[in-house]
Amino acid sequence: MENMDIRRAISDSGLRYWQIANAIGVNDGNFSRKLRKELSEEVKIKIFAAITTLSAERNTPEGRTE
């Protein structure tokens, strides 16, 4: 399976694919299709940055969903 590093990071963060897609400005269906083929390092950096940002926001008192 392609892009296992991204898939694992999303899973470990507890975020949903649609949240990452929204953060990088693509449709969630298109994001899932993009993950079928190995992405460039440039795109991966953008996705990892979105994961980091969303995870940090989620862990602030204002962003908690609990």
PyMOL Python script that loads the backbone (N, CA, C, O; Angstrom):
from pymol import cmd

cmd.read_pdbstr("""\
ATOM      1  N   MET A   1       0.850  -1.175   0.000  1.00  0.00           N
ATOM      2  CA  MET A   1       0.000   0.000   0.000  1.00  0.00           C
ATOM      3  C   MET A   1       0.897   1.241   0.000  1.00  0.00           C
ATOM      4  O   MET A   1       1.916   1.299   0.688  1.00  0.00           O
ATOM      5  N   GLU A   2       0.486   2.214  -0.784  1.00  0.00           N
ATOM      6  CA  GLU A   2       1.264   3.440  -0.932  1.00  0.00           C
ATOM      7  C   GLU A   2       1.014   4.413   0.218  1.00  0.00           C
ATOM      8  O   GLU A   2      -0.022   4.357   0.881  1.00  0.00           O
ATOM      9  N   ASN A   3       1.964   5.289   0.441  1.00  0.00           N
ATOM     10  CA  ASN A   3       1.847   6.390   1.406  1.00  0.00           C
ATOM     11  C   ASN A   3       1.524   5.919   2.826  1.00  0.00           C
ATOM     12  O   ASN A   3       0.753   6.560   3.540  1.00  0.00           O
ATOM     13  N   MET A   4       2.110   4.815   3.221  1.00  0.00           N
ATOM     14  CA  MET A   4       1.839   4.276   4.559  1.00  0.00           C
ATOM     15  C   MET A   4       2.252   5.245   5.659  1.00  0.00           C
ATOM     16  O   MET A   4       1.644   5.255   6.730  1.00  0.00           O
ATOM     17  N   ASP A   5       3.274   6.057   5.412  1.00  0.00           N
ATOM     18  CA  ASP A   5       3.693   7.029   6.421  1.00  0.00           C
ATOM     19  C   ASP A   5       2.592   8.053   6.685  1.00  0.00           C
ATOM     20  O   ASP A   5       2.353   8.428   7.833  1.00  0.00           O
ATOM     21  N   ILE A   6       1.932   8.497   5.638  1.00  0.00           N
ATOM     22  CA  ILE A   6       0.837   9.450   5.799  1.00  0.00           C
ATOM     23  C   ILE A   6      -0.357   8.776   6.454  1.00  0.00           C
ATOM     24  O   ILE A   6      -0.946   9.324   7.386  1.00  0.00           O
ATOM     25  N   ARG A   7      -0.713   7.610   5.982  1.00  0.00           N
ATOM     26  CA  ARG A   7      -1.859   6.883   6.535  1.00  0.00           C
ATOM     27  C   ARG A   7      -1.663   6.618   8.030  1.00  0.00           C
ATOM     28  O   ARG A   7      -2.591   6.765   8.825  1.00  0.00           O
ATOM     29  N   ARG A   8      -0.446   6.228   8.395  1.00  0.00           N
ATOM     30  CA  ARG A   8      -0.151   5.946   9.806  1.00  0.00           C
ATOM     31  C   ARG A   8      -0.230   7.225  10.640  1.00  0.00           C
ATOM     32  O   ARG A   8      -0.760   7.214  11.751  1.00  0.00           O
ATOM     33  N   ALA A   9       0.293   8.316  10.107  1.00  0.00           N
ATOM     34  CA  ALA A   9       0.264   9.586  10.836  1.00  0.00           C
ATOM     35  C   ALA A   9      -1.171  10.061  11.060  1.00  0.00           C
ATOM     36  O   ALA A   9      -1.497  10.570  12.132  1.00  0.00           O
ATOM     37  N   ILE A  10      -2.017   9.898  10.060  1.00  0.00           N
ATOM     38  CA  ILE A  10      -3.420  10.284  10.210  1.00  0.00           C
ATOM     39  C   ILE A  10      -4.088   9.413  11.263  1.00  0.00           C
ATOM     40  O   ILE A  10      -4.797   9.914  12.136  1.00  0.00           O
ATOM     41  N   SER A  11      -3.862   8.130  11.179  1.00  0.00           N
ATOM     42  CA  SER A  11      -4.455   7.199  12.145  1.00  0.00           C
ATOM     43  C   SER A  11      -3.974   7.489  13.563  1.00  0.00           C
ATOM     44  O   SER A  11      -4.779   7.538  14.494  1.00  0.00           O
ATOM     45  N   ASP A  12      -2.682   7.678  13.730  1.00  0.00           N
ATOM     46  CA  ASP A  12      -2.112   7.946  15.053  1.00  0.00           C
ATOM     47  C   ASP A  12      -2.607   9.262  15.646  1.00  0.00           C
ATOM     48  O   ASP A  12      -2.705   9.406  16.865  1.00  0.00           O
ATOM     49  N   SER A  13      -2.917  10.218  14.775  1.00  0.00           N
ATOM     50  CA  SER A  13      -3.356  11.531  15.254  1.00  0.00           C
ATOM     51  C   SER A  13      -4.822  11.529  15.684  1.00  0.00           C
ATOM     52  O   SER A  13      -5.260  12.422  16.410  1.00  0.00           O
ATOM     53  N   GLY A  14      -5.574  10.531  15.238  1.00  0.00           N
ATOM     54  CA  GLY A  14      -6.994  10.484  15.557  1.00  0.00           C
ATOM     55  C   GLY A  14      -7.836  11.380  14.668  1.00  0.00           C
ATOM     56  O   GLY A  14      -9.033  11.554  14.896  1.00  0.00           O
ATOM     57  N   LEU A  15      -7.201  11.946  13.654  1.00  0.00           N
ATOM     58  CA  LEU A  15      -7.917  12.809  12.716  1.00  0.00           C
ATOM     59  C   LEU A  15      -8.569  11.958  11.635  1.00  0.00           C
ATOM     60  O   LEU A  15      -8.276  10.769  11.504  1.00  0.00           O
ATOM     61  N   ARG A  16      -9.436  12.564  10.881  1.00  0.00           N
ATOM     62  CA  ARG A  16     -10.110  11.908   9.766  1.00  0.00           C
ATOM     63  C   ARG A  16      -9.513  12.411   8.453  1.00  0.00           C
ATOM     64  O   ARG A  16      -8.994  13.524   8.371  1.00  0.00           O
ATOM     65  N   TYR A  17      -9.601  11.571   7.440  1.00  0.00           N
ATOM     66  CA  TYR A  17      -9.069  11.944   6.136  1.00  0.00           C
ATOM     67  C   TYR A  17      -9.708  13.225   5.620  1.00  0.00           C
ATOM     68  O   TYR A  17      -9.025  14.061   5.027  1.00  0.00           O
ATOM     69  N   TRP A  18     -11.012  13.391   5.839  1.00  0.00           N
ATOM     70  CA  TRP A  18     -11.693  14.585   5.335  1.00  0.00           C
ATOM     71  C   TRP A  18     -11.146  15.857   5.984  1.00  0.00           C
ATOM     72  O   TRP A  18     -11.130  16.918   5.360  1.00  0.00           O
ATOM     73  N   GLN A  19     -10.697  15.746   7.246  1.00  0.00           N
ATOM     74  CA  GLN A  19     -10.141  16.914   7.914  1.00  0.00           C
ATOM     75  C   GLN A  19      -8.826  17.338   7.269  1.00  0.00           C
ATOM     76  O   GLN A  19      -8.562  18.528   7.097  1.00  0.00           O
ATOM     77  N   ILE A  20      -8.014  16.364   6.920  1.00  0.00           N
ATOM     78  CA  ILE A  20      -6.735  16.655   6.262  1.00  0.00           C
ATOM     79  C   ILE A  20      -7.008  17.222   4.873  1.00  0.00           C
ATOM     80  O   ILE A  20      -6.395  18.209   4.466  1.00  0.00           O
ATOM     81  N   ALA A  21      -7.928  16.597   4.151  1.00  0.00           N
ATOM     82  CA  ALA A  21      -8.278  17.068   2.808  1.00  0.00           C
ATOM     83  C   ALA A  21      -8.731  18.523   2.858  1.00  0.00           C
ATOM     84  O   ALA A  21      -8.304  19.341   2.043  1.00  0.00           O
ATOM     85  N   ASN A  22      -9.586  18.834   3.804  1.00  0.00           N
ATOM     86  CA  ASN A  22     -10.084  20.210   3.945  1.00  0.00           C
ATOM     87  C   ASN A  22      -8.933  21.176   4.228  1.00  0.00           C
ATOM     88  O   ASN A  22      -8.887  22.274   3.675  1.00  0.00           O
ATOM     89  N   ALA A  23      -8.012  20.761   5.087  1.00  0.00           N
ATOM     90  CA  ALA A  23      -6.889  21.622   5.469  1.00  0.00           C
ATOM     91  C   ALA A  23      -5.955  21.918   4.297  1.00  0.00           C
ATOM     92  O   ALA A  23      -5.372  22.999   4.223  1.00  0.00           O
ATOM     93  N   ILE A  24      -5.814  20.956   3.378  1.00  0.00           N
ATOM     94  CA  ILE A  24      -4.916  21.196   2.242  1.00  0.00           C
ATOM     95  C   ILE A  24      -5.670  21.663   1.001  1.00  0.00           C
ATOM     96  O   ILE A  24      -5.076  21.873  -0.056  1.00  0.00           O
ATOM     97  N   GLY A  25      -7.000  21.825   1.143  1.00  0.00           N
ATOM     98  CA  GLY A  25      -7.782  22.425   0.069  1.00  0.00           C
ATOM     99  C   GLY A  25      -8.194  21.494  -1.054  1.00  0.00           C
ATOM    100  O   GLY A  25      -8.323  21.923  -2.201  1.00  0.00           O
ATOM    101  N   VAL A  26      -8.407  20.206  -0.733  1.00  0.00           N
ATOM    102  CA  VAL A  26      -8.895  19.273  -1.756  1.00  0.00           C
ATOM    103  C   VAL A  26     -10.135  18.555  -1.246  1.00  0.00           C
ATOM    104  O   VAL A  26     -10.377  18.483  -0.041  1.00  0.00           O
ATOM    105  N   ASN A  27     -10.910  18.030  -2.173  1.00  0.00           N
ATOM    106  CA  ASN A  27     -12.077  17.234  -1.845  1.00  0.00           C
ATOM    107  C   ASN A  27     -11.637  15.943  -1.176  1.00  0.00           C
ATOM    108  O   ASN A  27     -10.609  15.381  -1.554  1.00  0.00           O
ATOM    109  N   ASP A  28     -12.393  15.453  -0.186  1.00  0.00           N
ATOM    110  CA  ASP A  28     -11.971  14.258   0.534  1.00  0.00           C
ATOM    111  C   ASP A  28     -11.866  13.026  -0.367  1.00  0.00           C
ATOM    112  O   ASP A  28     -10.997  12.180  -0.151  1.00  0.00           O
ATOM    113  N   GLY A  29     -12.728  12.915  -1.359  1.00  0.00           N
ATOM    114  CA  GLY A  29     -12.625  11.797  -2.308  1.00  0.00           C
ATOM    115  C   GLY A  29     -11.355  11.886  -3.133  1.00  0.00           C
ATOM    116  O   GLY A  29     -10.696  10.877  -3.387  1.00  0.00           O
ATOM    117  N   ASN A  30     -11.017  13.094  -3.549  1.00  0.00           N
ATOM    118  CA  ASN A  30      -9.783  13.285  -4.317  1.00  0.00           C
ATOM    119  C   ASN A  30      -8.557  12.990  -3.459  1.00  0.00           C
ATOM    120  O   ASN A  30      -7.568  12.448  -3.952  1.00  0.00           O
ATOM    121  N   PHE A  31      -8.621  13.347  -2.179  1.00  0.00           N
ATOM    122  CA  PHE A  31      -7.503  13.072  -1.276  1.00  0.00           C
ATOM    123  C   PHE A  31      -7.266  11.573  -1.169  1.00  0.00           C
ATOM    124  O   PHE A  31      -6.127  11.114  -1.253  1.00  0.00           O
ATOM    125  N   SER A  32      -8.332  10.815  -0.984  1.00  0.00           N
ATOM    126  CA  SER A  32      -8.202   9.360  -0.891  1.00  0.00           C
ATOM    127  C   SER A  32      -7.627   8.773  -2.175  1.00  0.00           C
ATOM    128  O   SER A  32      -6.801   7.861  -2.131  1.00  0.00           O
ATOM    129  N   ARG A  33      -8.060   9.292  -3.309  1.00  0.00           N
ATOM    130  CA  ARG A  33      -7.518   8.804  -4.583  1.00  0.00           C
ATOM    131  C   ARG A  33      -6.049   9.167  -4.736  1.00  0.00           C
ATOM    132  O   ARG A  33      -5.269   8.380  -5.272  1.00  0.00           O
ATOM    133  N   LYS A  34      -5.666  10.349  -4.272  1.00  0.00           N
ATOM    134  CA  LYS A  34      -4.258  10.761  -4.356  1.00  0.00           C
ATOM    135  C   LYS A  34      -3.358   9.789  -3.588  1.00  0.00           C
ATOM    136  O   LYS A  34      -2.219   9.541  -3.982  1.00  0.00           O
ATOM    137  N   LEU A  35      -3.881   9.249  -2.497  1.00  0.00           N
ATOM    138  CA  LEU A  35      -3.069   8.363  -1.667  1.00  0.00           C
ATOM    139  C   LEU A  35      -2.822   6.997  -2.306  1.00  0.00           C
ATOM    140  O   LEU A  35      -2.024   6.212  -1.792  1.00  0.00           O
ATOM    141  N   ARG A  36      -3.482   6.710  -3.397  1.00  0.00           N
ATOM    142  CA  ARG A  36      -3.304   5.421  -4.072  1.00  0.00           C
ATOM    143  C   ARG A  36      -1.941   5.299  -4.737  1.00  0.00           C
ATOM    144  O   ARG A  36      -1.437   4.192  -4.929  1.00  0.00           O
ATOM    145  N   LYS A  37      -1.340   6.441  -5.092  1.00  0.00           N
ATOM    146  CA  LYS A  37      -0.005   6.447  -5.698  1.00  0.00           C
ATOM    147  C   LYS A  37       0.916   7.251  -4.802  1.00  0.00           C
ATOM    148  O   LYS A  37       0.498   8.224  -4.176  1.00  0.00           O
ATOM    149  N   GLU A  38       2.167   6.837  -4.747  1.00  0.00           N
ATOM    150  CA  GLU A  38       3.140   7.511  -3.876  1.00  0.00           C
ATOM    151  C   GLU A  38       3.228   8.986  -4.244  1.00  0.00           C
ATOM    152  O   GLU A  38       3.387   9.346  -5.410  1.00  0.00           O
ATOM    153  N   LEU A  39       3.121   9.829  -3.226  1.00  0.00           N
ATOM    154  CA  LEU A  39       3.140  11.272  -3.416  1.00  0.00           C
ATOM    155  C   LEU A  39       4.559  11.819  -3.408  1.00  0.00           C
ATOM    156  O   LEU A  39       5.479  11.188  -2.888  1.00  0.00           O
ATOM    157  N   SER A  40       4.721  12.988  -3.984  1.00  0.00           N
ATOM    158  CA  SER A  40       6.024  13.651  -3.972  1.00  0.00           C
ATOM    159  C   SER A  40       6.330  14.128  -2.553  1.00  0.00           C
ATOM    160  O   SER A  40       5.431  14.271  -1.724  1.00  0.00           O
ATOM    161  N   GLU A  41       7.594  14.367  -2.293  1.00  0.00           N
ATOM    162  CA  GLU A  41       8.000  14.854  -0.974  1.00  0.00           C
ATOM    163  C   GLU A  41       7.366  16.202  -0.668  1.00  0.00           C
ATOM    164  O   GLU A  41       7.015  16.479   0.479  1.00  0.00           O
ATOM    165  N   GLU A  42       7.219  17.031  -1.673  1.00  0.00           N
ATOM    166  CA  GLU A  42       6.622  18.360  -1.496  1.00  0.00           C
ATOM    167  C   GLU A  42       5.174  18.239  -0.995  1.00  0.00           C
ATOM    168  O   GLU A  42       4.772  18.953  -0.077  1.00  0.00           O
ATOM    169  N   VAL A  43       4.410  17.349  -1.592  1.00  0.00           N
ATOM    170  CA  VAL A  43       3.013  17.151  -1.187  1.00  0.00           C
ATOM    171  C   VAL A  43       2.957  16.516   0.202  1.00  0.00           C
ATOM    172  O   VAL A  43       2.118  16.883   1.023  1.00  0.00           O
ATOM    173  N   LYS A  44       3.847  15.570   0.458  1.00  0.00           N
ATOM    174  CA  LYS A  44       3.879  14.927   1.776  1.00  0.00           C
ATOM    175  C   LYS A  44       4.175  15.941   2.880  1.00  0.00           C
ATOM    176  O   LYS A  44       3.567  15.887   3.949  1.00  0.00           O
ATOM    177  N   ILE A  45       5.085  16.847   2.634  1.00  0.00           N
ATOM    178  CA  ILE A  45       5.420  17.875   3.623  1.00  0.00           C
ATOM    179  C   ILE A  45       4.188  18.716   3.944  1.00  0.00           C
ATOM    180  O   ILE A  45       3.935  19.037   5.105  1.00  0.00           O
ATOM    181  N   LYS A  46       3.425  19.069   2.916  1.00  0.00           N
ATOM    182  CA  LYS A  46       2.204  19.845   3.103  1.00  0.00           C
ATOM    183  C   LYS A  46       1.186  19.068   3.942  1.00  0.00           C
ATOM    184  O   LYS A  46       0.534  19.635   4.819  1.00  0.00           O
ATOM    185  N   ILE A  47       1.056  17.780   3.671  1.00  0.00           N
ATOM    186  CA  ILE A  47       0.100  16.944   4.411  1.00  0.00           C
ATOM    187  C   ILE A  47       0.550  16.775   5.860  1.00  0.00           C
ATOM    188  O   ILE A  47      -0.266  16.896   6.774  1.00  0.00           O
ATOM    189  N   PHE A  48       1.825  16.500   6.082  1.00  0.00           N
ATOM    190  CA  PHE A  48       2.327  16.348   7.453  1.00  0.00           C
ATOM    191  C   PHE A  48       2.183  17.647   8.239  1.00  0.00           C
ATOM    192  O   PHE A  48       1.912  17.620   9.439  1.00  0.00           O
ATOM    193  N   ALA A  49       2.359  18.771   7.576  1.00  0.00           N
ATOM    194  CA  ALA A  49       2.164  20.060   8.247  1.00  0.00           C
ATOM    195  C   ALA A  49       0.707  20.226   8.663  1.00  0.00           C
ATOM    196  O   ALA A  49       0.423  20.711   9.758  1.00  0.00           O
ATOM    197  N   ALA A  50      -0.208  19.826   7.798  1.00  0.00           N
ATOM    198  CA  ALA A  50      -1.633  19.904   8.130  1.00  0.00           C
ATOM    199  C   ALA A  50      -1.966  18.992   9.304  1.00  0.00           C
ATOM    200  O   ALA A  50      -2.733  19.374  10.188  1.00  0.00           O
ATOM    201  N   ILE A  51      -1.400  17.802   9.319  1.00  0.00           N
ATOM    202  CA  ILE A  51      -1.634  16.863  10.424  1.00  0.00           C
ATOM    203  C   ILE A  51      -1.128  17.469  11.729  1.00  0.00           C
ATOM    204  O   ILE A  51      -1.818  17.422  12.748  1.00  0.00           O
ATOM    205  N   THR A  52       0.060  18.030  11.699  1.00  0.00           N
ATOM    206  CA  THR A  52       0.645  18.643  12.889  1.00  0.00           C
ATOM    207  C   THR A  52      -0.209  19.803  13.392  1.00  0.00           C
ATOM    208  O   THR A  52      -0.491  19.908  14.586  1.00  0.00           O
ATOM    209  N   THR A  53      -0.616  20.670  12.471  1.00  0.00           N
ATOM    210  CA  THR A  53      -1.424  21.827  12.844  1.00  0.00           C
ATOM    211  C   THR A  53      -2.770  21.407  13.412  1.00  0.00           C
ATOM    212  O   THR A  53      -3.180  21.899  14.464  1.00  0.00           O
ATOM    213  N   LEU A  54      -3.457  20.509  12.735  1.00  0.00           N
ATOM    214  CA  LEU A  54      -4.774  20.064  13.207  1.00  0.00           C
ATOM    215  C   LEU A  54      -4.674  19.330  14.543  1.00  0.00           C
ATOM    216  O   LEU A  54      -5.544  19.483  15.400  1.00  0.00           O
ATOM    217  N   SER A  55      -3.633  18.545  14.720  1.00  0.00           N
ATOM    218  CA  SER A  55      -3.438  17.837  15.991  1.00  0.00           C
ATOM    219  C   SER A  55      -3.210  18.824  17.123  1.00  0.00           C
ATOM    220  O   SER A  55      -3.745  18.653  18.218  1.00  0.00           O
ATOM    221  N   ALA A  56      -2.419  19.854  16.864  1.00  0.00           N
ATOM    222  CA  ALA A  56      -2.153  20.866  17.887  1.00  0.00           C
ATOM    223  C   ALA A  56      -3.430  21.620  18.234  1.00  0.00           C
ATOM    224  O   ALA A  56      -3.697  21.882  19.407  1.00  0.00           O
ATOM    225  N   GLU A  57      -4.215  21.969  17.227  1.00  0.00           N
ATOM    226  CA  GLU A  57      -5.481  22.670  17.463  1.00  0.00           C
ATOM    227  C   GLU A  57      -6.442  21.801  18.256  1.00  0.00           C
ATOM    228  O   GLU A  57      -7.164  22.283  19.129  1.00  0.00           O
ATOM    229  N   ARG A  58      -6.440  20.535  17.942  1.00  0.00           N
ATOM    230  CA  ARG A  58      -7.334  19.584  18.612  1.00  0.00           C
ATOM    231  C   ARG A  58      -6.987  19.441  20.093  1.00  0.00           C
ATOM    232  O   ARG A  58      -7.861  19.180  20.920  1.00  0.00           O
ATOM    233  N   ASN A  59      -5.721  19.612  20.416  1.00  0.00           N
ATOM    234  CA  ASN A  59      -5.258  19.418  21.779  1.00  0.00           C
ATOM    235  C   ASN A  59      -5.246  20.685  22.606  1.00  0.00           C
ATOM    236  O   ASN A  59      -4.745  20.680  23.730  1.00  0.00           O
ATOM    237  N   THR A  60      -5.789  21.779  22.071  1.00  0.00           N
ATOM    238  CA  THR A  60      -5.932  22.995  22.860  1.00  0.00           C
ATOM    239  C   THR A  60      -7.315  22.990  23.505  1.00  0.00           C
ATOM    240  O   THR A  60      -8.225  22.337  22.996  1.00  0.00           O
ATOM    241  N   PRO A  61      -7.487  23.701  24.607  1.00  0.00           N
ATOM    242  CA  PRO A  61      -8.802  23.711  25.272  1.00  0.00           C
ATOM    243  C   PRO A  61      -9.943  24.126  24.348  1.00  0.00           C
ATOM    244  O   PRO A  61     -11.050  23.600  24.469  1.00  0.00           O
ATOM    245  N   GLU A  62      -9.695  25.063  23.424  1.00  0.00           N
ATOM    246  CA  GLU A  62     -10.740  25.516  22.515  1.00  0.00           C
ATOM    247  C   GLU A  62     -11.092  24.465  21.484  1.00  0.00           C
ATOM    248  O   GLU A  62     -12.215  24.433  20.980  1.00  0.00           O
ATOM    249  N   GLY A  63     -10.130  23.598  21.166  1.00  0.00           N
ATOM    250  CA  GLY A  63     -10.337  22.636  20.089  1.00  0.00           C
ATOM    251  C   GLY A  63     -10.759  21.246  20.518  1.00  0.00           C
ATOM    252  O   GLY A  63     -11.008  20.380  19.680  1.00  0.00           O
ATOM    253  N   ARG A  64     -10.839  21.032  21.803  1.00  0.00           N
ATOM    254  CA  ARG A  64     -11.197  19.697  22.289  1.00  0.00           C
ATOM    255  C   ARG A  64     -12.627  19.365  21.951  1.00  0.00           C
ATOM    256  O   ARG A  64     -13.522  20.205  22.042  1.00  0.00           O
ATOM    257  N   THR A  65     -12.826  18.111  21.556  1.00  0.00           N
ATOM    258  CA  THR A  65     -14.165  17.660  21.188  1.00  0.00           C
ATOM    259  C   THR A  65     -14.752  16.736  22.239  1.00  0.00           C
ATOM    260  O   THR A  65     -15.800  16.130  22.015  1.00  0.00           O
ATOM    261  N   GLU A  66     -14.106  16.622  23.359  1.00  0.00           N
ATOM    262  CA  GLU A  66     -14.545  15.702  24.412  1.00  0.00           C
ATOM    263  C   GLU A  66     -15.674  16.282  25.214  1.00  0.00           C
ATOM    264  O   GLU A  66     -16.165  15.639  26.142  1.00  0.00           O
TER     265      GLU A  66
END
""", "prot")
cmd.dss("prot")
cmd.show_as("cartoon", "prot")
cmd.util.cbc("prot")
cmd.orient("prot")
